[in-house]
Amino acid sequence: MYRTKTCGELKINNVGEKIELAGWTQKIRNLGGMIFIDLRDEFGITQIVISDKDLQEQVKELSTESCIHISRKSCGKNKQK
């Protein structure tokens, strides 16, 4: 299996889980210290944040519509109190 979730089904309940996603890069934004990738599949879009310097070097080779696979721990901030 090349993914555990689709881009459209990630929810706040998935924070802390190991997630594997696959899809196409729709948009890539390099803000210096972080790179943001909008990853798209047939079910939705998920924003990927890359702050690791080694991974940023690899991401610089990507272009829009590149097909990628991501395997990381899901993170997020729950704004509910």
ChimeraX attribute file (.defattr): number of C-alpha atoms within 10 A of each C-alpha:
attribute: neighborCount
match mode: 1-to-1
recipient: residues
	/A:1	4
	/A:2	10
	/A:3	14
	/A:4	12
	/A:5	13
	/A:6	19
	/A:7	22
	/A:8	13
	/A:9	11
	/A:10	15
	/A:11	10
	/A:12	12
	/A:13	10
	/A:14	15
	/A:15	15
	/A:16	12
	/A:17	11
	/A:18	12
	/A:19	18
	/A:20	18
	/A:21	19
	/A:22	19
	/A:23	23
	/A:24	19
	/A:25	22
	/A:26	18
	/A:27	14
	/A:28	18
	/A:29	11
	/A:30	13
	/A:31	8
	/A:32	8
	/A:33	10
	/A:34	14
	/A:35	19
	/A:36	17
	/A:37	22
	/A:38	19
	/A:39	26
	/A:40	23
	/A:41	17
	/A:42	10
	/A:43	11
	/A:44	14
	/A:45	20
	/A:46	20
	/A:47	15
	/A:48	15
	/A:49	14
	/A:50	16
	/A:51	13
	/A:52	11
	/A:53	12
	/A:54	9
	/A:55	11
	/A:56	18
	/A:57	10
	/A:58	9
	/A:59	16
	/A:60	11
	/A:61	8
	/A:62	14
	/A:63	13
	/A:64	13
	/A:65	13
	/A:66	12
	/A:67	15
	/A:68	13
	/A:69	12
	/A:70	14
	/A:71	13
	/A:72	11
	/A:73	12
	/A:74	17
	/A:75	14
	/A:76	11
	/A:77	7
	/A:78	9
	/A:79	6
	/A:80	4
	/A:81	3
